[in-house]
């Protein structure tokens, strides 16, 4: 039986479902509706359990997975992002149109652009009648390909107060997939950014599954719901674990009930344990610090449920002829 797979194979190509079944690369993105829930510590713990995987730190605004992974940088590249307006005074007639249009008051009376106030929107560039304003692309950060004791890692560092973090997230996810294919690795572990903004949207699109790390607080409940709704919007299957669940059992139950209502699989919860801080001080994950602790066992059980979940076990059931 032959058919077309739109968006996967060009229309003039054919496939057969019976020819071959292939394993495909999978990506698990670990996210949270807010910062400080412990997702990076859990991502680092998963790195010790995963086999044939690559690490990707998509929290480029405040990257910290490298603190636990101690990466040996093998490749460093500049990330070129948005521009800052520059006025050519030889061409400028001082018509004042750019100053009237700039909503950030970034252009001084003597027609010099303040690089801190300029948001890089480009309105002045588009409307300048003399075409006297240039918009050179600038370096916004750096991205890296590194080697760690748990395998390859792709990560980045956005410059202070720089924009375009969503584009940088997209870039490093693409590089992680290229590297995984090159190294014949079938799993990408992505430590995503907190919140529901542009960087989060860039980190979850096209992922096989999300693990939402929540905390048992009022804000934790609210923010978990927001990121769960975001995942549903992009049709990415979500799973949930509540970290430090025993600090507030009532809120933990509220979060679990909400997750079930939203169709999110609750994998299990992680108790409050100083082992996370102690291992972090040593630059280790919890399995390196104490693999036999009750908390390590709880994280291990969650990991087993993830790797055996349907979204992480899809297969490619066609071959292009």
Secondary structure, DSSP 8 states (H G I E B T S, - for coil): -----TTTS-TT--EETTS--EE--EEEEEEESSTTSSHHHHHHHHHHH-SSEEEEE--GGG--THHHH--EEEEEEEEEEEE--EE-TTT----SHHHHH-TT--B-TTS-B-TTT-----HHHHH-TT--EE--EEEEEEEEEEEETTEEEEEEEE-TT---HHHHHHHHHHHHHHHHHHTT--EEEEEEEESSSHHHHHHHTT-SEEEEEEESSHHHHHHHHHHHHHHHHTT-EEEEEEETGGG-HHHHHHHHHHHHHTT-EE---B---THHHHHHHTT--HHHHHTTSHHHHHHHHHHHHHHTSGGGG-EE--EE-
